[in-house]
Structures are given as structure tokens and as C-alpha cells.
């Protein structure tokens, strides 16, 4: 795993130099951001690269991972994040997972649910655009449906 900030930072730069680079990047993007109506610079644009290490070159998940493998890696990061919060704050965070099973087969989906239960992750909210997308534990998971602004069970 490697972290790639959106703003160019010199290796070994101190905090003040990093602040100055960030300030310059913000000022330099102001006009483009105003024209496009979006923010182009900031930590929300940073990148976290995941690679599979093997013999020879490392393989970047973006290029070589299947949709299910990329989704599984993202879920693993969310669960590690939740575990870190739980251990450092002694509180169980709420985990929100949007369309979590979209690219996962039934076996992988079941293992994800088993892992969340084994880790005592706390409250988890899963969303799915279609009822058919939730293929596992059909009767065991509480379900809510939102239609025309109304929530039903």
C-alpha cells in the first residue's frame, strides 16, 4: 500500500514547506475550480495505491485486480479502519457500506459478513439498489426499503 498526495510534496520537507506547497496548489487551482464548480486540490483527491506483491513487479489492483478483488480490498481497508477506531477510542464505530455486494460472488459476500461478525465491528449499514443484490442471509438481515421518500420494513 502506498499513499500518493494530490499536492506535490518534496521528500523530507518540513511541515511549513508542505503547508506552502498546499497553499500554492490551492491558489493555482482557484480559477479552474470556480469554472468547473468542483474542488480539484485537497486531501479528498489523494490516492491510496494497493499492490499485490509477487515475484518480479508488484501488480497494481487498479490495473490487474478484478472488480471483486478491488471491492474486497476496499472493504478490508474499511474494516481495518473500524478496528483502529475501536481500539484507539474504545468505541465501536458505525460502518456504512454502499452497494457492498455489487461485484462480489455469494461466497465472498458470505465471508465478508462472517468477518464483520467475528470482529464485532458494531453497527453496520449496508445499502443495495435492488433487493436481489443482497444474495446472502436473505431472512437474517433486517431490511428497510425507501420508496418515494417513505421508509418501510
C-alpha positions, 0 to 999 in steps of 0.5 A: 500500500502506498499513499500518493498526495494530490499536492506535490510534496518534496521528500523530507520537507518540513511541515511549513514547506508542505503547508506552502506547497498546499497553499500554492496548489490551492491558489493555482487551482482557484480559477479552474475550480470556480469554472468547473464548480468542483474542488480539484486540490485537497486531501479528498483527491489523494490516492491510496495505491494497493499492490499485490506483491509477487515475484518480479513487479508488484501488480497494481489492483487498479490495473490487474485486480478484478472488480471483486478483488478491488471491492474486497480490498476496499472493504478490508481497508474499511474494516481495518479502519473500524478496528483502529477506531475501536481500539484507539477510542474504545468505541465501536464505530458505525460502518456504512457500506454502499452497494457492498455486494455489487461485484462480489460472488455469494461466497465472498459476500458470505465471508465478508459478513462472517468477518464483520461478525467475528470482529464485532465491528458494531453497527453496520449499514449496508445499502443495495439498489435492488433487493436481489443484490443482497444474495446472502442471509436473505431472512437474517438481515433486517431490511428497510426499503425507501420508496418515494421518500417513505421508509418501510420494513 
